[in-house]
Amino acid sequence: MHSEISAMDECTTHCNNYSLVITCEHGGNRIPSLYRDLFKANQALLDSHRGFDPGAINMAKDLAAAFAAPLVAATVSRLLVDLNRSVRHPHLHYETIRKLPSELRDIILKQYYQPYRTQAEHLVRQAIAEYGQVIHLSSHSFTPELNGKVRNADIGLLYDPARPYEIALCEQWKLALKAYAPELSVRRNYPYEGKGDGLTSWFRQRLPQDKYIGIELEVNQKHIFKAGRHWPALRKVIVKSLCLALSKLGQNFPLRPIQTQ
């Protein structure tokens, strides 16, 4: 990976010029003590990509630190309740939880799902109220192979193709990643569709496109599991590339930088 490009100083300057909120819905595989007996035979599943997104919380923390942005991160396993799904999604819970009485599932929602969504919504709306616009980055990772099919990407940038602000940011971010690390395969709306069911889509239904810009960052877990400094180095590249992308957008697209005194 290239460690430097000519626009480095400009990128660093722009890191804190935009209002960002960082979230991580699948940051851990923790099962609260009250529900552990339900998963006592499922430790291997909890430790797999189905239990959480390995590396996603580290990426989220690095983004939050670099951009001085608020972070909302969860470490409860998505098998208990998937915070990136709507309440009516058939896979909101793992099958063991789906078999519980509705009263118990409602308790899980009240304990873990609703507080997370409420906090994320508060921060997003607060940023819009203060700065007129927010860039919401949701940090995820994906398994290199699913159902026998290899995923052909290193990084995925997910967005709604009907929202031009999101298109523009992802175009510039992809170009910036190519400038830093041309060996990486960066694909848009891969390995999932950005407009599918998720937290960003939930916000899009509630907020106008010129005020809310929601992007899901997906990193191939093969990079996370590599030994040595590879994964920390890649996280730095991702952060720096986003800085560069924002600096380019600031010149050519009406994203609204924070007005500093």
C-alpha positions as CSV (number, residue, x, y, z in Angstrom):
1,M,0.0,0.0,0.0
2,H,1.2,3.5,-0.7
3,S,1.8,5.3,2.6
4,E,1.9,8.8,1.1
5,I,0.5,10.9,-1.7
6,S,0.9,14.6,-2.5
7,A,-2.5,15.6,-1.1
8,M,-1.8,14.2,2.4
9,D,-1.6,17.6,4.2
10,E,-4.8,18.7,2.5
11,C,-6.6,15.4,3.6
12,T,-5.6,15.8,7.2
13,T,-6.9,19.4,7.2
14,H,-10.3,18.3,5.9
15,C,-10.7,15.4,8.4
16,N,-12.5,17.5,10.9
17,N,-14.3,19.9,8.5
18,Y,-17.4,17.7,8.2
19,S,-20.1,16.5,10.6
20,L,-19.8,12.7,10.9
21,V,-21.5,10.1,13.0
22,I,-20.0,6.6,13.2
23,T,-22.0,3.5,14.1
24,C,-21.2,-0.2,14.4
25,E,-24.2,-2.5,14.7
26,H,-22.3,-5.8,14.8
27,G,-19.3,-5.0,16.9
28,G,-19.3,-8.1,19.1
29,N,-20.7,-11.5,19.9
30,R,-21.6,-11.0,23.5
31,I,-24.6,-12.8,24.9
32,P,-26.0,-11.3,28.1
33,S,-26.1,-13.7,31.0
34,L,-29.9,-13.9,31.0
35,Y,-29.8,-15.5,27.6
36,R,-26.6,-17.6,27.6
37,D,-28.3,-20.9,28.2
38,L,-30.1,-20.4,24.9
39,F,-26.8,-20.3,23.1
40,K,-24.7,-22.8,25.0
41,A,-24.6,-25.1,22.0
42,N,-23.8,-22.3,19.6
43,Q,-20.4,-20.9,20.5
44,A,-18.9,-21.8,17.1
45,L,-21.8,-19.9,15.5
46,L,-21.3,-16.9,17.8
47,D,-17.6,-16.8,16.9
48,S,-18.3,-16.9,13.2
49,H,-19.3,-14.1,10.8
50,R,-22.9,-14.9,11.7
51,G,-22.4,-13.9,15.3
52,F,-20.7,-10.5,14.6
53,D,-18.5,-8.5,12.2
54,P,-14.9,-9.1,13.1
55,G,-12.8,-6.0,12.9
56,A,-15.8,-3.6,12.4
57,I,-15.6,-2.0,15.8
58,N,-11.8,-1.3,15.4
59,M,-12.5,0.4,12.1
60,A,-15.4,2.4,13.7
61,K,-13.2,3.5,16.5
62,D,-10.4,4.7,14.2
63,L,-12.9,6.6,12.1
64,A,-14.4,8.2,15.1
65,A,-11.0,9.2,16.4
66,A,-9.8,10.6,13.1
67,F,-12.9,12.7,12.5
68,A,-13.6,13.6,16.1
69,A,-17.0,12.1,15.5
70,P,-19.4,10.5,18.0
71,L,-19.5,6.7,17.9
72,V,-22.4,4.4,18.7
73,A,-21.2,0.8,18.9
74,A,-22.8,-2.4,20.0
75,T,-21.2,-5.6,21.3
76,V,-24.3,-7.7,21.7
77,S,-24.4,-10.5,19.1
78,R,-26.6,-10.0,16.1
79,L,-27.9,-13.5,16.8
80,L,-29.7,-12.1,19.9
81,V,-31.0,-9.1,18.0
82,D,-29.7,-7.6,14.8
83,L,-29.5,-3.9,15.2
84,N,-29.1,-3.4,11.5
85,R,-32.5,-4.9,10.7
86,S,-36.0,-3.5,10.8
87,V,-38.2,-4.8,13.6
88,R,-40.3,-6.7,11.0
89,H,-37.3,-8.4,9.3
90,P,-37.5,-12.2,9.4
91,H,-33.9,-12.5,10.6
92,L,-34.1,-9.8,13.3
93,H,-33.4,-12.7,15.7
94,Y,-31.6,-16.1,15.5
95,E,-34.1,-19.0,15.3
96,T,-33.7,-19.8,19.0
97,I,-34.9,-16.3,19.9
98,R,-37.6,-16.3,17.3
99,K,-39.2,-19.3,19.1
100,L,-39.5,-17.4,22.3
101,P,-42.8,-15.9,23.4
102,S,-43.4,-12.4,21.9
103,E,-43.3,-10.9,25.4
104,L,-39.7,-12.0,25.8
105,R,-38.7,-10.8,22.4
106,D,-40.2,-7.4,23.2
107,I,-38.0,-7.3,26.3
108,I,-34.9,-7.9,24.2
109,L,-36.0,-5.1,21.8
110,K,-36.5,-2.7,24.8
111,Q,-33.2,-3.7,26.4
112,Y,-30.9,-3.6,23.4
113,Y,-32.5,-2.6,20.1
114,Q,-34.5,0.5,21.0
115,P,-31.7,2.2,23.1
116,Y,-29.2,1.7,20.3
117,R,-31.5,3.1,17.6
118,T,-32.6,6.0,19.9
119,Q,-28.9,7.0,20.5
120,A,-28.0,6.8,16.9
121,E,-31.0,8.8,15.8
122,H,-30.3,11.4,18.5
123,L,-26.7,11.9,17.3
124,V,-27.7,12.1,13.6
125,R,-30.5,14.6,14.2
126,Q,-28.3,16.6,16.6
127,A,-25.6,16.9,13.9
128,I,-28.2,18.0,11.3
129,A,-29.6,20.6,13.8
130,E,-26.1,22.0,14.5
131,Y,-24.5,21.8,11.0
132,G,-27.3,21.4,8.6
133,Q,-26.0,18.0,7.3
134,V,-24.5,14.8,8.6
135,I,-22.4,12.0,7.0
136,H,-23.3,8.7,8.7
137,L,-20.8,5.9,8.3
138,S,-21.9,2.4,9.4
139,S,-18.9,0.1,9.9
140,H,-19.2,-3.6,8.9
141,S,-17.1,-6.5,7.6
142,F,-18.0,-9.4,5.4
143,T,-16.9,-13.1,5.2
144,P,-14.6,-13.8,2.2
145,E,-16.8,-16.7,1.2
146,L,-20.5,-17.3,1.6
147,N,-22.4,-20.5,0.6
148,G,-19.4,-21.7,-1.4
149,K,-19.1,-18.4,-3.4
150,V,-16.0,-16.3,-3.0
151,R,-16.6,-12.5,-2.6
152,N,-14.6,-10.7,-5.1
153,A,-13.8,-7.4,-3.3
154,D,-11.6,-6.1,-0.6
155,I,-13.8,-3.2,0.3
156,G,-17.4,-2.4,-0.4
157,L,-19.1,1.0,-0.2
158,L,-22.8,0.7,0.1
159,Y,-25.2,3.6,-0.7
160,D,-28.6,4.3,-2.2
161,P,-28.2,4.9,-5.9
162,A,-31.2,7.3,-5.9
163,R,-29.4,9.7,-3.6
164,P,-26.8,11.9,-5.5
165,Y,-24.9,13.0,-2.4
166,E,-24.2,9.4,-1.4
167,I,-23.2,8.5,-5.0
168,A,-20.7,11.4,-5.1
169,L,-19.1,10.5,-1.8
170,C,-18.7,6.9,-2.7
171,E,-17.3,7.8,-6.2
172,Q,-14.6,10.0,-4.6
173,W,-13.9,7.5,-1.8
174,K,-13.3,4.7,-4.3
175,L,-10.9,7.0,-6.3
176,A,-9.1,7.9,-3.1
177,L,-8.7,4.3,-2.1
178,K,-7.2,3.6,-5.5
179,A,-4.7,6.4,-5.0
180,Y,-3.6,5.0,-1.7
181,A,-3.8,1.3,-2.4
182,P,-4.3,0.5,-6.1
183,E,-4.0,-3.2,-5.4
184,L,-7.3,-3.3,-3.5
185,S,-10.5,-4.2,-5.2
186,V,-13.1,-1.6,-4.2
187,R,-16.7,-2.1,-5.3
188,R,-19.8,-0.1,-4.8
189,N,-23.0,-1.7,-3.5
190,Y,-21.2,-5.0,-3.0
191,P,-21.4,-7.6,-1.5
192,Y,-24.9,-6.2,-0.6
193,E,-27.2,-3.5,-2.0
194,G,-26.9,-0.3,-0.1
195,K,-30.6,0.4,-0.4
196,G,-31.5,-2.9,1.4
197,D,-32.9,-3.2,4.9
198,G,-30.6,-1.6,7.4
199,L,-30.0,1.4,9.7
200,T,-29.0,3.7,6.8
201,S,-32.2,2.9,4.9
202,W,-34.2,3.5,8.1
203,F,-32.7,7.0,8.3
204,R,-33.3,7.7,4.6
205,Q,-37.0,7.1,5.1
206,R,-37.0,9.9,7.7
207,L,-34.5,12.4,6.5
208,P,-34.0,14.4,3.2
209,Q,-31.1,13.5,1.0
210,D,-29.3,16.9,1.2
211,K,-29.2,16.6,5.0
212,Y,-28.5,12.9,5.6
213,I,-25.8,11.0,3.7
214,G,-25.6,7.4,4.8
215,I,-22.8,5.0,3.8
216,E,-22.1,1.4,4.9
217,L,-18.4,0.5,4.8
218,E,-17.8,-3.2,4.3
219,V,-14.3,-4.7,4.7
220,N,-13.4,-8.2,3.6
221,Q,-12.5,-10.2,6.8
222,K,-9.5,-11.8,5.0
223,H,-7.7,-8.6,5.7
224,I,-8.7,-8.5,9.4
225,F,-7.4,-12.0,10.0
226,K,-4.0,-11.4,8.4
227,A,-1.1,-11.5,10.8
228,G,1.2,-8.6,11.7
229,R,0.5,-5.0,10.9
230,H,-1.7,-5.5,7.8
231,W,-5.1,-4.8,9.4
232,P,-4.0,-1.7,11.3
233,A,-2.3,-0.4,8.2
234,L,-5.4,-0.9,6.1
235,R,-7.5,0.9,8.6
236,K,-5.2,3.9,8.3
237,V,-5.5,3.8,4.5
238,I,-9.3,3.8,4.8
239,V,-9.3,6.8,7.1
240,K,-6.8,8.8,4.9
241,S,-8.7,7.9,1.8
242,L,-11.9,9.3,3.3
243,C,-10.1,12.5,4.2
244,L,-9.0,12.8,0.6
245,A,-12.5,12.0,-0.7
246,L,-14.0,14.8,1.5
247,S,-11.4,17.3,0.4
248,K,-12.3,16.6,-3.3
249,L,-16.0,16.8,-2.6
250,G,-15.4,20.1,-0.8
251,Q,-14.0,21.5,-4.1
252,N,-16.6,20.1,-6.4
253,F,-19.8,19.2,-4.6
254,P,-22.1,21.1,-2.2
255,L,-21.4,19.0,0.9
256,R,-21.5,21.5,3.8
257,P,-18.3,21.8,5.8
258,I,-18.6,22.8,9.4
259,Q,-18.2,26.5,9.8
260,T,-15.3,27.1,12.1
261,Q,-14.8,30.4,14.0
